[in-house]
Amino acid sequence: CFVFLSIKYYYVFLLSFVFVGQFMRVSVTVTYVSAPLRRVDPRFLSVTIDASLASQESFVWLLSSRRMRTLAAALSPAFLRFGGTRQDFMVFEPHRSLSSGESCDQTFLPPWMEERLKCDWAKQKLVLMKEDLLSTYRSFFFTELTVDQLHAFANCSGFQLIFGLNALLRTADNSWNNSNAALLLQYCQSRHYGMSWELGNEPNSFEKKAGIRVDGHQLGLDFIRLRKMMSESKLYQDAGLYGPDVGQPRNHHVDLLDGFLQTGAEAIDACTWHHYYVNGRDTSVKDFLDPEILDSLALKTNEVMKLVSPGKSVWLGETSSAYGGGAAGLSDTFVAGFMWLDKLGLGAALGLDIVMRQVLIGSGSYHLVDDNLDPLPDYWLSVLYKRLVGPEVLKIQVLSEFGRSKRVRMYLHCTNRKSYRRGAVTLMSMNLGKTPARISVPAVFSNSTVEAFVLESEKPGEEGLYSRSVKLNSEVLMMVDDKTLPELKGKLLLPAHHLQLPAYSLAFFVLPDAQAPACS
């Protein structure tokens, strides 16, 4: 028996689910209020490029690929973070070379050069993988070329660039040596490059990577020094500074973050930390579908929130499914979408303002775009999120007859107003189980249409979880050409139609006539 209540400023309704064959009922309680639960930044879904791409500077030319520019533009607005383990081994060496300019309609990377770079990159990844396995990293130089290409790529794609500085350059007293960073900032200012900054990547692992230990107190002082440098620049005195990009809370990571916040909190505009669910070298497809593993994000996020002062923005400065470069055959396949969409939905509800996906392009197996510059399933999921999901988070609760629903997970936002009129809502849904679900539209929407965007693997059943292709409403998604994405069309459902959530599927259900007060 489902009861519909109407209270001043509140509209509560239940969606009923019946799992075919198991007759398991699940209800979803959605509460519309006159104001949303919270709002995230419009750039909530952001992306990274790993610093490993610059391990040989020629590879940054891949960012001039027409195909890459097309794929990136579909994810704007967003931050683009350039960083990762190797940022702390990068040294800027100016060559005083003339820039080719950064007109967004400039000549793109020639096809023959693109093919050569893609082939060489596949070989370079093997070298990088060996370094990661042995935890032996070499310092390398980069020039104006890397900075020019990164800024051009970000600017022409609608991204705001965040550049990660090397924090392992230290003085005799173990404080940060800022001389190399000063050279880089001077060059960027001379080019009038609007950008933001970070200092160091996962300082909790400095000792393991380089035999250098930096505690939180000292790291905070280093950030204060960087902020002072920025304040002396007309261009960067109001630019963003983010950090400390510590690994997810455990053991001394918590002490490092706490110590950093005691000395450096005032220097940063947002507190950044990293989160991965599982070890990429020791995981399975079951982990990617495990509700308890998905729920672990809440535990880690709450630990960080307790340390950060109220009012200070908290970001996932780097995140994906599995650490250690991802899980080959999982992080780059359809099944990774469950971790990704759940992180976006749960992270927004928990209080995170930005979530930066590792990586758009680069080493590892958790990328959105593969080594052939073809979009993977999580890329298409990200584009749909950008188009359909707005920044306003609405309250929702999913229950079954046995308590909280485990296999059906849902999140509710106002719909992106660039795509739909005010008052519309988007229901993000995922079915982690092998049994399809049937959603009955409540009476309050009996006269409303629904646009369904259902993502399924190209192959049926559990075998499809390992697929690198995805279908939207039964049509396989692929680029039309290097300049054109396919038309991502929803399926229009008539009023009072049941919503179908297939087994192992991800879906966005847009209710354009919801007239939600919080979305008006």
Residue pairs with C-beta under 8 A, 6 or more apart in sequence:
2 14
2 16
2 27
2 442
3 14
4 12
4 13
4 14
4 442
4 443
4 444
5 12
6 12
9 33
9 34
9 517
10 31
10 32
10 33
11 31
11 32
11 444
11 516
11 517
12 29
12 30
12 31
12 32
13 29
13 30
13 442
13 443
13 444
13 445
14 27
14 28
14 29
14 442
15 27
15 28
15 30
15 439
15 440
15 441
15 442
16 25
16 26
16 27
16 439
16 440
17 24
17 25
17 26
17 27
17 28
17 400
17 405
17 408
17 437
17 438
17 439
17 440
17 501
18 24
18 25
18 437
18 438
19 25
19 26
19 433
19 435
19 436
19 437
19 438
20 435
20 436
20 438
21 435
22 435
24 400
24 401
24 402
25 400
25 401
26 398
26 399
26 400
26 401
26 405
26 408
26 437
27 398
27 399
27 400
28 396
28 397
28 398
28 399
28 410
28 439
29 396
29 397
29 398
29 399
30 394
30 395
30 396
30 397
30 412
31 394
31 395
31 396
32 394
32 514
32 516
32 517
32 518
33 394
33 395
33 517
33 518
34 517
34 518
35 518
36 392
36 393
36 394
36 414
36 518
36 519
37 349
37 393
37 394
37 395
38 348
38 349
38 351
38 392
38 393
39 391
39 392
39 393
40 348
40 352
40 353
40 354
40 391
40 393
41 353
41 354
41 391
42 77
42 391
43 77
43 78
43 79
43 160
43 354
44 344
44 348
44 353
44 354
44 355
44 391
45 75
45 78
45 344
45 355
45 357
45 382
45 385
45 386
46 78
46 79
46 80
46 81
46 159
46 354
46 355
46 356
46 357
47 72
47 75
47 78
47 79
47 80
47 81
47 159
47 356
47 357
47 359
47 360
47 368
48 80
48 81
48 82
48 83
48 84
48 318
48 356
48 357
48 358
48 359
48 360
48 362
49 63
49 80
49 81
49 82
49 150
49 359
49 360
49 361
49 362
50 83
50 84
50 85
50 86
50 358
50 359
50 362
50 363
50 364
51 82
51 83
51 84
51 85
51 86
51 87
51 90
51 164
51 201
52 84
52 85
52 86
52 128
52 362
52 363
53 59
53 60
53 62
53 361
53 362
53 363
54 60
54 86
54 90
54 140
54 142
54 146
55 86
55 124
55 127
55 128
55 140
56 124
56 140
57 142
57 143
57 145
57 146
58 117
58 120
59 117
59 120
59 121
59 124
60 145
60 146
60 149
60 150
61 109
61 113
61 117
61 149
62 68
62 109
62 114
62 117
62 118
62 121
62 361
62 373
63 149
63 150
63 152
63 153
63 361
64 108
64 109
64 149
64 152
64 153
65 108
65 109
65 114
65 373
65 482
66 108
66 109
66 482
66 483
67 114
67 373
67 479
67 482
68 153
68 361
68 369
68 373
69 104
69 108
69 153
69 156
69 157
70 479
70 482
70 483
70 484
70 485
71 368
71 369
71 373
71 375
71 379
71 479
71 485
72 153
72 157
72 158
72 159
72 360
73 156
73 157
73 158
74 383
74 386
74 485
75 157
75 159
75 360
75 382
75 383
75 386
76 157
76 158
76 159
76 386
77 158
77 159
77 160
78 158
78 159
78 160
79 159
79 160
79 161
79 162
79 196
79 354
79 356
80 150
80 153
80 154
80 157
80 159
80 160
80 161
80 162
80 360
81 162
81 164
81 198
81 317
81 318
81 356
82 150
82 161
82 162
82 163
82 164
83 162
83 163
83 164
83 198
83 201
83 245
83 318
84 164
84 201
84 318
84 358
84 359
84 362
85 132
85 137
85 201
85 202
85 209
86 137
86 140
87 164
87 165
87 166
87 200
87 201
88 166
88 167
88 168
88 200
88 201
88 206
88 209
88 210
89 137
89 138
89 139
89 140
89 166
89 168
89 210
90 139
90 140
90 141
90 142
90 166
91 139
91 140
91 141
91 142
91 166
91 169
91 180
92 141
92 142
92 143
92 180
92 181
92 183
92 184
92 187
93 141
93 142
93 143
94 143
94 144
94 183
94 187
95 143
95 144
96 144
97 143
97 144
97 145
99 144
99 148
99 191
100 106
100 148
102 148
102 151
102 152
102 155
102 156
104 152
104 155
104 156
109 117
114 373
118 371
118 372
118 373
121 371
122 371
125 363
125 371
128 363
129 325
129 363
131 137
131 138
132 324
132 325
135 208
135 209
137 209
137 210
144 187
147 163
147 184
147 187
147 188
147 191
147 193
148 191
150 161
150 163
151 161
151 188
151 191
151 193
151 195
153 159
154 160
154 161
154 195
155 161
160 194
160 195
160 196
161 193
161 195
161 196
162 195
162 196
162 197
162 198
162 240
162 242
163 184
163 188
163 195
163 196
163 197
163 198
164 197
164 198
164 199
164 200
164 201
164 245
165 181
165 184
165 197
165 198
165 199
165 200
165 226
166 180
166 181
166 200
167 176
167 199
167 200
167 201
167 203
167 206
167 214
167 219
167 222
168 200
168 206
168 210
168 212
169 176
169 177
169 178
169 179
169 180
169 181
170 176
170 177
170 212
170 214
171 177
174 212
174 214
174 218
175 218
175 221
175 222
175 225
176 199
176 222
176 225
176 226
178 225
178 226
178 229
181 199
181 226
181 229
182 229
185 229
185 230
185 233
185 236
188 195
188 235
188 236
189 233
189 234
189 235
189 236
192 235
194 235
194 239
195 239
196 239
196 240
196 241
196 242
196 269
197 226
197 230
197 236
197 239
197 240
197 241
197 242
198 241
198 242
198 243
198 245
198 272
198 317
199 222
199 223
199 226
199 241
199 243
199 244
200 206
200 214
200 219
200 222
200 243
200 244
200 245
201 245
201 318
202 245
202 246
202 247
202 274
203 214
203 219
203 244
203 245
203 246
203 256
203 260
204 246
204 247
204 252
204 253
204 256
205 247
206 212
206 213
206 214
207 213
214 222
215 256
215 259
216 244
216 255
216 256
216 257
216 258
216 259
216 260
216 261
216 262
216 263
217 259
217 260
217 262
217 263
219 243
219 244
219 256
219 259
219 260
219 263
219 264
220 259
220 260
220 261
220 262
220 263
220 264
220 265
220 267
221 263
221 264
222 264
223 241
223 243
223 244
223 260
223 264
223 267
223 268
224 263
224 264
224 266
224 267
226 241
226 267
227 241
227 267
230 236
230 237
230 239
230 241
231 237
240 269
240 270
241 267
241 268
241 269
242 268
242 269
242 270
242 271
242 272
242 315
242 317
243 260
243 264
243 268
243 271
243 272
243 317
244 256
244 257
244 260
244 264
244 268
244 271
244 272
245 272
245 273
245 274
245 317
245 318
246 253
246 256
246 257
246 260
246 272
246 273
246 274
247 253
247 273
247 274
248 273
248 274
248 275
248 276
248 300
249 257
249 273
249 300
249 303
249 304
254 303
254 307
257 271
257 273
257 304
257 307
258 307
261 271
261 307
261 308
261 309
265 271
265 308
265 309
265 312
268 312
269 313
270 312
270 313
270 314
270 315
270 353
270 354
271 304
271 308
271 312
271 313
271 314
271 315
272 314
272 315
272 316
272 317
272 318
273 304
273 314
273 315
273 316
273 317
274 316
274 317
274 318
274 319
275 297
275 300
275 301
275 316
275 319
275 343
276 319
276 320
276 321
276 322
276 323
277 287
277 293
277 294
277 296
277 297
277 321
277 322
277 339
278 287
278 293
278 321
278 322
278 323
278 327
279 322
279 323
279 324
280 321
280 322
280 323
280 324
280 325
280 326
280 327
280 328
280 331
280 365
280 366
281 324
281 327
283 322
283 327
283 330
284 330
285 330
285 335
285 462
285 465
285 466
287 293
288 321
288 330
288 335
288 336
288 338
288 339
288 465
289 335
289 338
289 432
289 465
291 406
291 407
291 409
291 432
294 338
294 339
294 342
294 343
294 346
294 409
297 342
297 343
297 346
297 347
297 350
298 346
298 350
301 314
301 347
301 350
301 351
301 352
302 350
304 314
305 314
305 350
305 351
308 314
313 353
313 354
314 351
314 352
314 353
315 352
315 353
315 354
315 355
315 356
316 343
316 347
316 352
316 354
316 355
316 356
317 354
317 356
318 356
318 358
319 343
319 355
319 356
319 357
319 358
320 326
320 331
320 340
320 357
320 358
320 359
320 366
321 327
321 330
321 331
321 336
321 339
321 340
321 366
322 330
322 331
322 366
325 363
325 364
325 365
325 366
326 332
326 364
326 365
326 366
326 367
327 365
327 366
328 365
329 365
329 466
330 336
330 365
330 466
331 364
331 365
331 366
332 365
332 366
332 367
332 370
332 376
332 468
333 376
333 377
333 465
333 466
333 467
333 468
334 377
334 457
334 458
334 464
334 465
334 466
334 467
334 468
334 469
334 470
335 465
335 466
336 366
336 377
336 378
337 377
337 378
337 381
337 430
337 455
337 470
337 506
338 430
338 432
338 506
340 357
340 378
340 381
340 382
341 381
341 385
341 428
341 430
341 506
342 409
342 430
343 355
344 355
344 385
344 389
344 411
344 428
345 409
345 410
345 411
345 428
346 411
347 355
348 393
348 411
348 413
349 393
349 411
357 368
357 378
357 382
358 364
358 366
359 366
359 367
359 368
360 367
360 368
360 369
361 367
361 368
361 369
361 373
367 376
368 375
368 376
368 378
368 379
368 382
369 375
369 376
369 379
370 376
370 468
374 478
374 479
375 477
375 478
375 479
376 468
377 455
377 457
377 467
377 468
377 469
377 470
380 455
380 470
380 472
380 477
380 488
381 455
381 470
381 506
383 485
383 488
384 453
384 455
384 472
384 488
384 508
385 428
385 508
386 416
387 416
387 418
387 419
387 488
388 415
388 416
388 419
388 426
388 453
388 508
388 510
389 413
389 415
389 416
389 426
389 428
389 508
390 413
390 414
390 415
390 416
390 417
390 426
390 519
391 413
391 414
392 413
392 414
392 518
392 519
393 411
393 412
393 413
394 412
394 413
394 414
394 425
394 516
394 518
394 519
395 412
396 410
396 411
396 412
398 404
398 405
398 408
398 409
398 410
399 405
400 406
406 432
407 431
407 432
407 433
408 429
408 430
408 431
408 432
408 433
408 437
408 501
409 429
409 430
409 432
410 427
410 428
410 429
410 430
411 427
411 428
412 425
412 426
412 427
412 428
413 425
413 426
413 428
414 424
414 425
414 426
414 516
414 518
414 519
415 424
415 425
415 426
415 510
415 512
415 519
416 426
420 510
420 512
421 512
422 519
422 520
423 513
423 514
423 515
423 516
423 519
423 520
424 510
424 511
424 512
424 513
424 514
424 516
424 519
425 510
425 511
425 514
425 516
425 519
426 508
426 509
426 510
426 511
427 508
427 509
427 510
427 511
428 507
428 508
429 439
429 501
429 506
429 507
429 508
429 509
430 505
430 506
430 507
431 437
431 501
431 502
431 503
431 504
431 505
432 504
433 503
433 504
434 461
434 462
434 503
434 504
435 503
436 500
436 501
436 502
436 503
437 500
437 501
438 498
438 499
438 500
438 501
439 498
439 499
439 500
439 501
439 509
440 498
440 499
441 448
441 450
441 495
441 496
441 497
441 498
441 499
445 495
445 511
445 513
445 514
446 495
446 496
447 495
447 496
447 513
448 495
448 511
448 512
448 513
448 514
449 492
449 493
449 494
449 495
449 512
449 513
450 492
450 493
450 497
450 499
450 509
450 510
450 511
451 490
451 491
451 492
451 493
451 509
451 510
451 512
452 473
452 490
452 491
452 492
452 493
452 499
452 500
452 507
452 508
452 509
452 510
453 472
453 473
453 488
453 490
453 491
453 507
453 508
453 509
453 510
454 472
454 473
454 491
454 500
454 501
454 502
454 505
454 506
454 507
455 470
455 471
455 472
455 505
455 506
455 507
456 464
456 470
456 471
456 474
456 502
456 504
456 505
456 506
457 464
457 465
457 467
457 469
457 470
457 471
457 504
458 464
458 467
458 469
458 470
458 471
458 476
459 467
461 503
461 504
462 504
464 504
465 504
469 476
469 477
469 478
470 476
470 477
471 477
472 488
472 489
473 489
473 490
473 491
475 486
477 486
477 488
478 486
479 485
479 486
480 486
490 508
490 510
493 499
499 509
501 507
